[in-house]
C-alpha cells in the first residue's frame, strides 16, 4: 500500500536526518582500526562526548555537507541539474567550510572554481573514493524509481567530482534503497537486493552482481562477513584491510547495506553493528542510517540523536523542501496534501 502523505514526509525527514546522524556517529571514529572499535563496542545511542579534532558533539563530516549542498541545488531548480549542483558544491570550498574532504573532491572543486565545465571537472577513471555516495540520498528522494532515470540522475550528480562509472552505480543503488523505504512495500532481502542490482547495472555490471548476491552474506558469521565485505571489489595492494572499510565505493556501500539488512527493524542495532566496521565508517554508517530511516521513520531514530545532531532544523528543512519538490510533480493534488504541516 502507498504510504499516507504525512508518513511519506516523515520518511523523507528520517532519511536525511539518518544520513547526517550516521555520519556524525562515525566521524569521530573515522580511520580507527576495526579491532579497536570491536573492543570498545561503540553504541548507536548517542554521539561521542569529546570528538577528535575539537569538533562539537553531533558534528557531521564533509559527506553530509555535500549532500545538503546538492539538495539545496535540487530545491532551487526543482530538478536535478548538474550545473547548479556543481555551483553549490564548489561554494563549500570557496567559503572554506568543508570538513576534511578527500583530495579528489577538493581537486574537482578547485577545477570548478577555476572555470572547468562541470562535466569535465571530476577525478579521472579509477578514482572511486566514497565521497560521492551521499548524493544517493538526494537522488533517492527526488528522482523517479526507474533504473534508467536513476542511472541518469546519479551520473549527473557524480561526474562533477568522480568520472568513474562505479561511483554513479553506487549512488544509483543507494538511491534505490532509499526509494524502497519510501514505497511502503514489504520485501525479502533477496528482492531488495535484486532491485538495487538492477539500479546499479546501467553503470557497473560488477557492482550489480555483488549487490545481487549480498543476501548470501547474511547467513555467515557476522564478524567474518564484515571482514569479507571490506575486501570486495578493491585491489589488495592498495589498502590496509586491518584498518577496516577502505575508502572505496564498493566495500563502503556493501557494508552499510549489510548492516541494515542484518537489523532491518532496529536502528540502534544497525548502528552498533556498522560502527564496528572501522576505516571509512562515517559514510558507511550514513548509508546504513539513511536507508533505515527511509524504511522505519523518525520515531525509530533514538531521540537523543535527533536532538543532538548539529543543525537538525536545517536538515529537516532540506528534507521538507525536497518533499515539496516531489509533491509538485504529482499531477493531482488532493486535500490530503493540505493537511501536512511542518
C-alpha positions as CSV (number, residue, x, y, z in Angstrom):
1,X,0.0,0.0,0.0
2,X,1.3,3.5,-0.8
3,X,2.3,5.5,2.3
4,X,0.0,8.2,3.6
5,X,1.4,11.6,2.7
6,X,2.3,12.5,6.3
7,X,4.1,9.2,6.7
8,X,5.9,9.8,3.5
9,X,7.1,13.2,4.6
10,X,8.3,11.7,7.8
11,X,10.3,9.1,5.9
12,X,11.9,12.0,3.9
13,X,13.0,13.6,7.1
14,X,14.2,10.3,8.6
15,X,16.4,9.6,5.5
16,X,18.1,13.0,5.6
17,X,18.4,13.0,9.4
18,X,19.5,9.4,9.3
19,X,22.4,10.1,6.9
20,X,23.6,13.0,9.0
21,X,23.3,11.1,12.2
22,X,25.1,8.1,10.9
23,X,27.8,10.3,9.5
24,X,28.1,12.2,12.9
25,X,28.3,8.9,14.8
26,X,31.1,7.7,12.6
27,X,33.0,10.9,12.1
28,X,35.0,10.7,15.4
29,X,35.8,7.0,14.6
30,X,36.9,7.5,11.0
31,X,40.3,6.0,10.4
32,X,40.4,3.9,13.5
33,X,41.1,0.2,13.0
34,X,38.2,-2.3,13.3
35,X,39.9,-4.2,16.1
36,X,39.9,-1.2,18.3
37,X,36.3,-0.5,17.7
38,X,35.2,-4.1,18.3
39,X,36.9,-3.9,21.7
40,X,35.4,-0.5,22.6
41,X,31.9,-1.6,21.5
42,X,30.6,1.8,20.2
43,X,26.8,2.2,20.6
44,X,24.2,3.8,18.3
45,X,22.5,5.6,21.2
46,X,24.3,8.9,21.4
47,X,27.2,10.9,19.9
48,X,30.7,10.9,21.3
49,X,31.1,13.4,24.1
50,X,34.6,14.5,23.0
51,X,35.0,14.0,19.3
52,X,38.5,14.1,17.9
53,X,39.8,17.2,16.4
54,X,38.0,19.6,18.6
55,X,34.7,19.3,16.8
56,X,31.5,19.8,18.8
57,X,29.3,16.9,19.7
58,X,27.0,15.8,16.9
59,X,29.2,17.3,14.2
60,X,28.9,15.5,10.8
61,X,31.6,15.4,8.1
62,X,32.0,16.6,4.5
63,X,29.7,13.9,3.3
64,X,26.6,15.4,4.9
65,X,27.8,18.9,3.9
66,X,28.0,17.8,0.2
67,X,24.6,16.1,0.5
68,X,23.0,19.3,1.8
69,X,24.6,21.4,-0.9
70,X,23.4,19.2,-3.7
71,X,19.9,19.0,-2.1
72,X,19.8,22.8,-2.0
73,X,20.5,22.9,-5.7
74,X,17.7,20.5,-6.5
75,X,15.3,22.6,-4.3
76,X,16.2,25.8,-6.1
77,X,16.0,24.3,-9.6
78,X,13.1,22.0,-8.8
79,X,15.0,19.3,-10.7
80,X,18.4,17.6,-10.8
81,X,20.7,20.0,-12.7
82,X,24.4,19.3,-13.0
83,X,25.4,23.0,-13.4
84,X,23.5,24.1,-10.4
85,X,24.7,21.2,-8.2
86,X,28.3,21.9,-9.2
87,X,28.0,25.6,-8.2
88,X,26.6,24.6,-4.8
89,X,29.3,22.1,-4.2
90,X,32.1,24.4,-5.2
91,X,30.7,27.1,-2.9
92,X,31.6,24.9,0.1
93,X,35.3,25.1,-0.8
94,X,35.0,28.8,-1.8
95,X,33.7,29.6,1.7
96,X,36.2,27.3,3.4
97,X,33.6,25.5,5.4
98,X,34.0,21.9,4.1
99,X,35.3,19.5,6.8
100,X,38.2,17.1,5.9
101,X,37.2,16.3,2.3
102,X,39.2,13.7,0.3
103,X,41.8,15.1,-2.2
104,X,39.7,14.0,-5.2
105,X,36.8,16.2,-4.2
106,X,39.0,19.1,-3.4
107,X,40.7,18.9,-6.8
108,X,37.4,18.7,-8.5
109,X,36.0,21.7,-6.6
110,X,39.1,23.8,-7.4
111,X,38.7,22.9,-11.0
112,X,35.1,24.0,-10.9
113,X,36.1,27.3,-9.3
114,X,38.7,27.9,-11.9
115,X,36.1,27.6,-14.7
116,X,36.3,24.0,-15.7
117,X,32.9,22.8,-17.1
118,X,31.1,20.6,-14.5
119,X,31.1,17.6,-16.8
120,X,34.9,17.7,-17.1
121,X,36.0,18.6,-13.5
122,X,35.7,15.2,-11.9
123,X,38.5,12.9,-10.8
124,X,39.7,10.5,-13.5
125,X,38.7,6.9,-14.1
126,X,39.9,4.6,-11.4
127,X,39.3,7.1,-8.5
128,X,36.4,5.5,-6.6
129,X,36.6,7.1,-3.1
130,X,33.1,7.1,-1.4
131,X,32.7,10.8,-1.0
132,X,30.2,10.8,-3.9
133,X,27.8,8.3,-2.2
134,X,26.0,10.9,0.0
135,X,24.3,12.2,-3.2
136,X,22.3,8.9,-3.2
137,X,20.0,10.4,-0.6
138,X,19.2,13.3,-2.9
139,X,18.7,11.1,-5.9
140,X,16.5,8.7,-3.9
141,X,14.3,11.5,-2.6
142,X,14.0,13.5,-5.9
143,X,14.3,11.1,-8.8
144,X,11.9,8.6,-10.3
145,X,12.0,4.9,-9.4
146,X,13.1,3.6,-12.8
147,X,16.6,2.2,-13.4
148,X,17.5,4.4,-16.4
149,X,16.2,7.6,-14.7
150,X,18.2,6.7,-11.6
151,X,21.2,6.0,-13.7
152,X,21.0,9.3,-15.5
153,X,20.4,11.4,-12.3
154,X,23.2,9.6,-10.4
155,X,25.6,10.2,-13.3
156,X,24.7,14.0,-13.3
157,X,25.4,14.3,-9.6
158,X,28.6,12.3,-9.5
159,X,30.5,13.2,-12.7
160,X,31.3,16.7,-11.4
161,X,33.7,15.1,-8.8
162,X,34.1,11.5,-10.0
163,X,34.1,10.3,-13.6
164,X,34.4,6.6,-12.8
165,X,31.0,4.9,-13.5
166,X,31.4,2.8,-10.4
167,X,30.6,5.9,-8.4
168,X,27.4,6.6,-10.3
169,X,26.5,2.9,-9.9
170,X,26.9,3.2,-6.1
171,X,24.8,6.3,-6.0
172,X,22.1,4.6,-8.1
173,X,21.9,1.6,-5.8
174,X,21.9,3.7,-2.6
175,X,19.2,5.9,-4.1
176,X,17.1,2.8,-4.9
177,X,17.5,1.5,-1.4
178,X,16.1,4.8,-0.1
179,X,13.2,4.7,-2.6
180,X,12.2,1.2,-1.5
181,X,11.7,2.5,2.0
182,X,9.5,5.3,0.7
183,X,7.4,2.8,-1.3
184,X,5.9,1.2,1.8
185,X,6.4,-2.2,0.2
186,X,7.5,-5.2,2.3
187,X,10.1,-7.4,0.6
188,X,12.7,-10.0,1.4
189,X,16.4,-9.3,1.4
190,X,16.7,-11.1,-1.9
191,X,14.0,-9.0,-3.5
192,X,15.5,-5.8,-2.0
193,X,19.0,-6.5,-3.3
194,X,17.7,-7.5,-6.7
195,X,16.1,-4.1,-7.1
196,X,19.4,-2.5,-6.1
197,X,21.3,-4.6,-8.5
198,X,19.0,-3.5,-11.3
199,X,19.6,0.1,-10.4
200,X,23.4,-0.3,-10.5
201,X,23.6,-2.3,-13.6
202,X,23.5,0.5,-16.2
203,X,26.8,1.8,-14.8
204,X,28.6,-1.3,-13.4
205,X,27.8,-5.0,-14.0
206,X,30.4,-5.9,-11.4
207,X,28.7,-3.9,-8.6
208,X,25.3,-5.1,-9.8
209,X,26.5,-8.7,-9.3
210,X,27.9,-8.0,-5.8
211,X,24.6,-6.4,-4.8
212,X,22.5,-9.3,-6.2
213,X,24.5,-11.9,-4.1
214,X,24.8,-9.7,-1.0
215,X,22.0,-11.6,0.9
216,X,24.1,-14.7,0.9
217,X,26.4,-13.0,3.4
218,X,23.5,-12.7,5.9
219,X,23.8,-16.4,6.6
220,X,27.5,-16.1,7.5
221,X,29.0,-15.3,10.9
222,X,28.5,-11.6,11.2
223,X,32.1,-10.7,12.1
224,X,33.5,-12.8,9.3
225,X,31.0,-11.3,6.8
226,X,32.1,-7.8,7.8
227,X,35.7,-8.7,7.2
228,X,35.0,-10.3,3.9
229,X,32.9,-7.3,2.6
230,X,35.7,-4.8,3.1
231,X,37.8,-6.7,0.5
232,X,35.2,-6.9,-2.2
233,X,36.0,-5.1,-5.5
234,X,39.2,-3.5,-4.4
235,X,42.9,-4.3,-5.2
236,X,44.6,-5.8,-2.2
237,X,47.8,-3.9,-2.9
238,X,46.0,-0.5,-2.4
239,X,44.5,-0.8,1.1
240,X,45.3,-2.0,4.6
241,X,42.3,-4.1,5.3
242,X,43.2,-4.4,9.0
243,X,42.2,-0.7,9.3
244,X,38.6,-1.5,8.4
245,X,36.5,-0.5,5.5
246,X,38.7,1.0,2.8
247,X,38.0,4.4,1.1
248,X,36.3,2.8,-1.9
249,X,32.7,2.8,-3.1
250,X,32.1,-0.9,-3.3
251,X,33.0,-2.1,0.3
252,X,31.5,1.1,1.8
253,X,28.2,0.6,0.1
254,X,28.1,-3.2,0.7
255,X,29.0,-2.9,4.4
256,X,26.4,-0.1,5.0
257,X,23.6,-2.2,3.3
258,X,24.7,-5.4,5.0
259,X,24.3,-3.7,8.5
260,X,20.8,-2.5,7.6
261,X,19.8,-6.0,6.3
262,X,21.0,-7.7,9.4
263,X,18.9,-5.3,11.6
264,X,16.1,-4.1,9.3
265,X,13.7,-3.1,12.1
266,X,16.2,-1.9,14.7
267,X,18.0,1.4,14.1
268,X,20.2,1.2,17.2
269,X,21.3,-2.3,16.5
270,X,22.2,-1.5,12.9
271,X,24.2,1.5,14.0
272,X,26.0,-0.6,16.7
273,X,26.9,-3.1,14.1
274,X,28.1,-0.7,11.4
275,X,30.2,1.4,13.8
276,X,32.4,-1.6,14.5
277,X,33.4,-1.7,10.8
278,X,36.4,0.7,11.2
279,X,38.1,2.7,8.4
280,X,35.6,4.8,6.4
281,X,32.9,4.3,9.0
282,X,31.3,7.8,8.7
283,X,29.9,7.5,5.2
284,X,29.3,3.7,5.8
285,X,27.2,4.5,8.8
286,X,25.5,7.3,7.0
287,X,24.3,4.9,4.2
288,X,23.0,2.4,6.8
289,X,21.2,5.1,8.8
290,X,19.6,6.8,5.7
291,X,18.2,3.5,4.4
292,X,17.0,2.5,7.9
293,X,15.4,6.0,8.3
294,X,13.6,5.7,4.9
295,X,12.2,2.3,5.9
296,X,11.4,3.0,9.6
297,X,10.7,6.7,10.0
298,X,11.9,9.2,12.5
299,X,10.5,7.5,15.6
300,X,12.9,4.6,15.1
301,X,15.8,7.0,15.5
302,X,16.8,7.5,19.2
303,X,15.6,10.8,20.4
304,X,19.0,11.8,21.8
305,X,20.4,11.5,18.3
306,X,17.6,13.6,16.7
307,X,18.0,16.2,19.4
308,X,21.8,16.4,19.5
309,X,22.7,16.2,15.8
310,X,24.0,19.6,14.7
311,X,21.8,21.8,12.5
312,X,18.8,19.5,13.0
313,X,16.4,22.2,11.9
314,X,18.3,22.8,8.7
315,X,18.3,19.1,8.0
316,X,14.6,18.9,8.5
317,X,14.1,21.9,6.3
318,X,16.1,20.4,3.5
319,X,14.0,17.2,3.7
320,X,10.7,19.1,3.7
321,X,11.8,21.2,0.7
322,X,12.8,18.0,-1.2
323,X,9.4,16.7,-0.3
324,X,7.7,19.8,-1.7
325,X,9.6,19.3,-4.9
326,X,8.4,15.7,-5.1
327,X,4.8,16.7,-4.5
328,X,5.0,19.4,-7.1
329,X,5.3,16.7,-9.7
330,X,2.1,14.9,-8.6
331,X,-0.5,15.7,-11.3
332,X,-3.5,15.9,-9.0
333,X,-3.1,17.5,-5.6
334,X,-5.7,16.2,-3.1
335,X,-7.0,17.6,0.1
336,X,-4.8,15.2,2.0
337,X,-1.7,17.1,0.9
338,X,-3.0,20.3,2.5
339,X,-3.0,18.6,6.0
340,X,0.7,18.2,6.1
341,X,2.3,20.7,8.4
342,X,5.9,21.5,9.1
